[in-house]
Amino acid sequence: MRFTAWLVLMATLLLWSGNWIVARAVRDEIAPGFATVGRLLVVLAVLLPFCLSGLLRKLPTLTAKDWQVLAALGLTGGGVHLGLQWLGLHYTTAASGILYLSTTPIFILLLAIPLGEKIRLPQWLGVLISFSGVFLIAAQGDITRLSFNIGDLMALASMSMWAGYTVLLRVRRDPLSVVELLVMVCGFGFVFMLPWIAWEFFNGRHVLLSKNGIIAVLYSAIGSLLIAYAGWSYVVARLGAARAGVTLHLMPAFGVVLSAIFLQEYPHWFHFAGIGLILAGVALAASGNIWRRGRASVRSP
């Protein structure tokens, strides 16, 4: 049983990593906004029949605060972050973009400050070290450069929004099930994407889906969202959240390998040095948090 869970885990991480490769591969065949909206519509078409009656029963019971949180979840996790990821890959390589995945814990730490999270010195040092790694990758190893690749900035913005989504999950109090929540997030995500796709349409972007564009949208919706989401739930239930969560840092490694195989985009020395600094910073920030909790538990009666 545990062996099966690990196999499912590896498949899930590969599916998520592959989303970056697919987005980079079809960047010239479909506009990022339309790709994102296509993904949302596929997910809604698949899930709505299973939860529509439950949603119609629960929606009238939601408070104003519930609606605000759901809207914020739709903004940060429903579509715009994916659109930024797909758009960013027009300007940077998949190898560079996917390495920024490991910055998510740092952004979560920073965004949790308004919720009362206190950051100690070891954690601030971890933040500094991680962003040094980000700078090294974005500057392509030339630390004298004062400008960032716009694609790297978009990838970082996407990761910061996903971190915001994660933080917002901690404050939701609505009665929605996991599937109902996902439908609401995709629904709000669709609404927030409307100005984006309107701009693409009126500016003559690639709004007509090619065969490869259709495959990419279906992969993003069914493979990297629905199947991977189900796989992740299966894995967490059998291996535990902590053990499964640590393995997320394998995704940059998978992404670098996949980009080399399918895109012929090979990593350079600054990719390895940068991800090393990012992971070292994440580890230091996490250890600082553990140290603080440990002292608190010792002091408590």
C-alpha positions in Angstrom: 0.0 0.0 0.0 2.8 2.5 0.9 4.7 1.5 -2.3 1.5 2.4 -4.3 1.3 5.7 -2.5 4.8 6.6 -3.4 4.2 5.7 -7.0 1.1 7.9 -7.1 3.2 10.7 -5.4 5.8 10.5 -8.1 3.2 10.6 -10.9 1.5 13.6 -9.2 4.7 15.5 -9.1 5.5 14.7 -12.7 2.0 15.9 -13.8 2.4 19.2 -12.0 6.0 19.6 -13.3 4.8 18.8 -16.8 2.4 21.7 -16.8 5.4 24.1 -17.0 6.8 22.1 -19.9 3.5 22.1 -21.8 3.0 25.8 -21.3 6.4 26.6 -22.6 6.0 24.2 -25.6 2.8 25.8 -26.8 3.5 29.4 -26.0 3.3 30.5 -29.6 0.1 28.6 -30.3 -2.4 29.8 -27.7 -2.7 33.1 -25.7 -2.0 32.6 -22.0 -5.4 34.1 -21.0 -7.4 31.8 -23.3 -5.4 28.8 -22.2 -6.2 29.6 -18.5 -9.9 30.2 -19.1 -10.1 27.0 -21.2 -8.6 25.1 -18.2 -11.1 26.6 -15.8 -14.1 25.8 -18.1 -13.0 22.2 -18.5 -12.7 21.8 -14.7 -16.1 23.4 -14.2 -17.7 21.2 -16.8 -16.4 18.1 -15.1 -17.1 19.0 -11.5 -20.3 21.0 -11.6 -22.6 18.0 -12.2 -21.3 16.3 -9.0 -21.8 19.3 -6.7 -24.3 21.7 -8.2 -27.2 20.6 -5.9 -24.9 20.9 -2.8 -23.7 24.4 -3.8 -27.2 25.7 -4.4 -28.2 24.5 -1.0 -25.1 26.0 0.8 -24.6 29.3 -1.1 -27.4 31.1 0.7 -25.9 30.3 4.0 -22.5 32.0 3.2 -21.7 35.2 5.1 -20.2 38.3 3.5 -16.8 37.3 5.0 -17.1 33.9 3.3 -17.8 35.5 0.0 -14.8 37.8 0.4 -12.5 34.9 1.2 -13.8 32.9 -1.7 -13.3 35.8 -4.1 -9.8 36.3 -2.8 -9.1 32.6 -3.3 -10.4 32.8 -6.8 -8.1 35.8 -7.5 -5.0 34.2 -6.1 -5.5 30.5 -7.0 -8.3 30.4 -9.6 -6.7 31.6 -12.7 -4.6 34.7 -12.7 -1.6 33.0 -11.1 -1.7 30.3 -13.9 -2.1 33.0 -16.5 1.0 34.7 -15.2 2.9 31.4 -15.3 1.9 30.8 -18.9 2.7 34.3 -19.9 6.0 34.4 -18.1 7.1 31.3 -20.0 7.0 33.4 -23.2 10.1 35.2 -21.9 12.0 32.8 -19.7 12.8 29.1 -19.9 10.9 26.3 -18.2 14.0 25.4 -16.3 14.2 28.9 -14.8 10.5 29.2 -14.1 10.0 26.0 -12.4 12.9 26.5 -10.0 10.9 29.4 -8.4 8.4 26.8 -7.1 10.6 26.3 -4.1 10.2 30.0 -3.1 6.5 29.3 -2.2 7.3 28.5 1.5 9.1 31.9 1.8 6.2 33.8 0.3 3.8 31.9 2.6 5.9 32.9 5.6 5.9 36.6 4.5 2.2 36.7 3.7 1.3 35.1 7.0 2.6 38.2 8.9 -0.7 40.0 8.7 -2.3 36.9 10.4 0.0 37.3 13.4 3.0 35.2 12.3 6.1 36.5 14.0 9.3 36.1 12.0 12.5 35.6 14.0 16.1 36.3 13.0 16.8 32.8 11.6 13.7 33.1 9.4 14.7 36.5 8.1 18.1 35.1 7.2 16.4 32.3 5.4 14.3 34.8 3.4 17.4 36.7 2.5 19.3 33.6 1.4 16.4 32.3 -0.7 16.0 35.6 -2.5 19.7 35.7 -3.1 19.2 32.4 -5.0 16.2 34.0 -6.9 18.4 36.9 -7.9 21.2 34.6 -9.1 18.8 32.7 -11.3 17.0 35.8 -12.6 20.4 37.5 -13.3 21.6 34.4 -15.1 24.7 34.2 -12.9 25.8 37.8 -13.6 25.3 39.5 -10.2 26.2 42.9 -11.7 23.0 42.9 -13.6 20.4 45.3 -12.2 17.5 44.1 -14.3 15.3 41.0 -14.1 13.9 39.0 -17.0 10.2 39.9 -17.1 9.4 36.2 -17.4 11.1 35.5 -14.1 9.2 38.3 -12.5 5.9 36.8 -13.7 6.9 33.4 -12.5 7.7 34.9 -9.1 4.4 36.8 -9.1 2.6 33.5 -9.8 4.3 31.8 -6.9 3.5 34.7 -4.5 -0.2 34.5 -5.6 -0.2 30.8 -4.9 1.3 31.4 -1.5 -1.5 33.9 -0.9 -4.0 31.2 -1.8 -2.4 28.9 0.7 -2.5 31.5 3.4 -6.1 32.3 2.7 -7.1 28.7 3.0 -6.3 29.1 6.7 -8.9 31.8 7.3 -11.9 30.3 5.4 -14.8 29.2 7.5 -17.4 28.3 4.9 -19.1 24.9 4.9 -18.1 23.9 1.3 -16.6 20.5 0.5 -13.3 20.2 -1.3 -15.0 19.8 -4.7 -17.5 22.6 -4.0 -14.6 24.9 -3.0 -12.7 24.1 -6.2 -15.7 24.9 -8.3 -16.1 28.3 -6.5 -12.4 29.1 -6.9 -12.6 28.3 -10.6 -15.8 30.3 -11.0 -14.3 33.4 -9.4 -11.0 32.7 -11.3 -13.0 32.8 -14.6 -14.6 36.2 -13.6 -11.2 37.7 -12.8 -9.8 36.4 -16.1 -12.5 38.2 -18.2 -10.6 41.5 -18.6 -7.4 39.6 -19.6 -9.1 37.5 -22.3 -11.0 40.6 -23.5 -7.6 42.4 -24.0 -6.2 39.3 -25.8 -9.2 39.1 -28.1 -9.2 42.8 -29.1 -5.5 42.8 -29.6 -5.5 39.8 -32.0 -3.7 37.3 -29.8 -3.9 33.5 -30.5 -7.5 33.0 -29.4 -8.2 30.1 -31.8 -7.1 26.8 -30.4 -4.8 24.7 -32.5 -4.5 21.0 -32.0 -1.5 21.4 -29.7 -3.3 24.2 -27.9 -6.3 22.0 -27.2 -4.0 19.2 -25.9 -2.2 21.6 -23.6 -5.5 23.0 -22.2 -6.8 19.5 -21.6 -3.5 18.4 -20.0 -3.5 21.5 -17.7 -7.2 20.9 -16.7 -7.4 17.2 -16.4 -3.8 16.1 -15.9 -2.2 18.8 -13.7 -5.4 19.8 -11.9 -8.0 17.1 -11.6 -5.9 13.9 -11.7 -3.0 15.4 -9.8 -5.3 16.9 -7.2 -6.9 13.5 -6.6 -3.5 11.9 -6.5 -2.3 14.4 -4.0 -5.3 13.8 -1.7 -4.6 10.1 -1.9 -1.0 10.5 -1.0 -1.6 12.9 1.9 -4.1 10.5 3.4 -1.7 7.6 3.3 1.7 9.2 3.9 0.8 12.3 5.9 0.9 16.0 5.0 4.4 16.6 6.4 6.0 13.7 4.5 4.2 14.5 1.3 4.8 18.2 1.6 8.6 17.9 1.7 8.6 16.1 -1.6 7.2 19.1 -3.4 10.8 20.3 -3.6 11.4 17.4 -6.1 9.3 19.3 -8.7 12.1 21.7 -9.7 14.3 18.7 -10.3 11.7 16.9 -12.3 11.0 20.1 -14.3 14.7 20.6 -15.2 14.9 17.0 -16.4 11.7 17.3 -18.4 12.7 20.6 -20.0 16.0 19.1 -21.1 14.3 16.0 -22.6 11.3 17.7 -24.3 12.5 21.3 -24.9 16.2 20.9 -25.1 16.6 23.7 -22.5 19.5 22.7 -20.4 20.3 24.0 -16.9 23.4 26.1 -16.3 25.6 26.5 -13.2 23.5 29.4 -11.9 20.4 27.2 -11.9 22.0 24.7 -9.5 23.6 27.4 -7.4 20.4 29.4 -7.2 18.2 26.4 -6.3 20.8 25.4 -3.6 20.5 28.9 -2.1 16.7 28.9 -2.3 16.4 25.4 -0.6 19.0 26.4 2.1 17.0 29.5 2.8 13.7 27.5 3.0 15.4 25.0 5.4 16.7 27.8 7.6 13.3 29.6 7.7 11.6 26.3 8.6 14.2 25.4 11.3 13.7 28.9 12.8 10.0 28.2 13.0 10.5 24.8 14.6 13.0 26.3 17.1 10.4 28.9 18.1 7.7 26.3 18.5 10.1 24.1 20.5 10.9 26.9 23.0 7.2 27.7 23.3 6.4 24.1 24.1 9.1 24.0 26.7 7.9 27.1 28.4 4.2 26.1 28.4 3.0 24.4 31.6 
